[in-house]
Amino acid sequence: MKRIAGPQILAAGLAILYGLFWFWYGGAGKPLTEQEIQTYLARFESMGRSGNALFRVGDRFEAWMRADDGGEFFMVNLIDDPADAEAAATYDRAILPPLLRRASFPVFLARPFATFIEPDGHHTWDTVAIMRYRSLRDLLEVVAGPQAEELRTLKEASVSNTHVLPTHAVFSFIQVKFIAAVLFVALGLGLHFGLRRFGWYRR
């Protein structure tokens, strides 16, 4: 039986890792079912209607859930500086881990430095942030999950004012799966040329 050489093992290992990344990153899932929609609506109902009205968005989710396509989307956040910087840091520490587990993360963060074209009475925001979400299902698992009340309390304490809107990307040069593939190929080449001087790798 022919022995598998080091380069073949390396290529197979990197292919498996990229496959795991592809599975984690997702972005083309199935739409929410009626049963899931009813489950999430019940969760929002059980959370009640207390707290800052700015963050009571449960009622707005139903139409969105019924129009869900199961795919990724990007949340555009227009934000004023935190009312409480420490609360904002606590909120970030609480929400980022469950989001990252679901391949949801910030892809853009910027601070306006001047005004240009704006209507009368326009609000000038301090920060523009764009978050990538793998699916609406993932977002709902966070905002209507076990930590929902804690996250809402931290959010209310950390944000002075905000405007948030979900969007679908129409065009973007940033193709994460392609970039990841290029990085895996570069890593593979680097490891190959670094290891080929060892006899055990070539055999």
TACOR-V923649 format. One record per pair of residues at least 4 apart in sequence whose C-alpha atoms are under 7 Angstrom apart, sorted by the first residue. I is the first residue (numbers start at 0). GAP is how many residues later the second one is. D is the distance in Angstrom with one decimal. If there is no record, write none. Layout:
I GAP D
I GAP D
This chain:
3 4 6.5
3 5 7.0
4 4 6.5
4 196 6.8
4 197 6.1
4 198 5.5
5 4 6.1
5 195 4.5
5 196 5.7
5 197 6.8
6 4 6.1
6 185 6.7
7 4 6.1
8 4 6.0
9 4 6.2
10 4 6.1
11 4 6.2
12 4 6.3
13 4 6.1
13 170 6.8
14 4 6.1
15 4 6.3
16 4 6.3
17 4 6.1
18 4 6.2
19 4 6.1
20 4 6.0
21 4 6.1
23 79 6.3
24 78 5.3
24 109 6.9
25 108 6.2
26 44 5.0
26 45 4.5
26 107 4.8
26 108 6.4
27 42 6.1
27 43 4.5
27 44 6.6
28 41 4.6
28 42 5.5
29 39 6.7
29 40 4.4
30 37 5.4
30 38 4.7
30 39 4.0
31 4 6.0
31 5 6.5
31 33 6.7
31 36 6.4
31 38 6.7
31 105 7.0
32 4 6.3
33 4 6.2
34 4 6.2
35 4 6.2
36 4 6.1
36 28 6.6
37 4 6.1
38 4 6.3
39 4 6.3
39 104 6.9
40 4 6.2
41 4 6.1
42 4 6.3
42 101 6.2
43 4 6.8
43 14 5.6
43 100 6.5
48 7 6.7
51 4 6.8
51 104 6.7
56 4 6.8
60 4 5.9
61 4 6.3
62 4 6.3
63 4 6.1
69 65 5.8
69 66 6.8
70 63 6.7
70 64 5.3
71 61 5.6
71 62 4.4
71 63 4.7
72 59 6.1
72 60 5.5
72 61 6.8
72 62 6.6
72 93 6.8
72 94 5.8
72 95 5.0
72 96 6.9
73 56 6.4
73 57 5.5
73 58 4.6
73 59 6.1
73 92 5.8
73 93 5.2
73 94 6.1
74 55 5.5
74 56 5.1
74 57 6.5
74 89 6.7
74 90 5.7
74 91 4.4
74 92 6.0
75 53 6.0
75 54 4.6
75 55 6.7
75 88 5.7
75 89 5.4
75 90 6.2
76 51 5.8
76 52 5.0
76 53 6.0
76 85 7.0
76 86 5.9
76 87 4.6
76 88 6.8
77 47 6.1
77 49 6.0
77 50 4.9
77 51 6.6
77 84 5.5
77 85 5.0
77 86 6.3
78 46 5.7
78 47 5.9
78 48 5.1
78 49 6.4
78 82 6.1
78 83 4.5
78 84 6.6
79 45 5.4
79 46 4.8
79 47 6.3
79 79 6.8
79 80 5.8
79 81 5.4
79 82 6.3
80 45 5.9
80 78 7.0
80 79 6.7
81 6 6.3
81 76 5.1
81 77 4.7
81 78 5.7
82 74 6.9
82 75 5.5
82 76 5.6
82 77 5.1
83 4 6.2
83 73 6.6
83 74 5.2
84 4 6.3
84 73 6.6
85 4 6.2
86 4 6.1
86 67 6.3
86 70 6.1
86 71 5.0
87 4 6.2
87 70 4.4
88 4 6.3
89 4 6.2
90 4 6.1
90 60 6.7
90 63 5.3
90 64 6.3
91 4 5.7
94 4 6.3
95 4 5.9
96 4 6.2
97 4 6.7
97 44 6.9
98 4 6.4
98 5 4.9
98 6 6.6
99 4 5.2
99 5 6.0
101 32 6.7
101 36 6.4
102 30 6.9
102 31 6.0
103 27 7.0
103 28 5.2
103 29 4.4
103 30 5.9
104 26 5.5
104 27 5.4
104 28 7.0
105 24 5.8
105 25 4.2
105 26 6.0
106 23 5.8
106 24 5.8
106 25 6.4
107 21 5.5
107 22 5.0
108 19 5.8
108 20 4.4
108 21 6.5
109 17 5.8
109 18 5.2
109 19 6.5
110 15 5.9
110 16 4.6
110 17 6.2
111 14 6.5
111 15 6.7
117 4 6.2
132 6 6.9
133 4 6.6
134 4 6.7
135 4 6.2
136 4 6.2
137 4 6.7
138 4 6.2
139 4 5.4
140 4 5.0
141 6 6.7
142 5 5.1
143 4 5.2
146 4 6.0
147 4 6.1
148 4 6.2
149 4 6.3
150 4 6.0
151 4 6.1
152 4 6.3
153 4 6.1
154 4 6.1
174 4 6.2
175 4 6.0
176 4 6.2
177 4 6.3
178 4 6.2
179 4 6.2
180 4 6.2
181 4 6.1
182 4 6.0
183 4 6.0
184 4 6.2
185 4 6.1
186 4 6.1
187 4 6.0
188 4 6.1
189 4 6.0
190 4 5.9
191 4 5.9
194 6 6.3
195 5 6.0
195 6 6.1
197 4 6.8
198 4 6.3
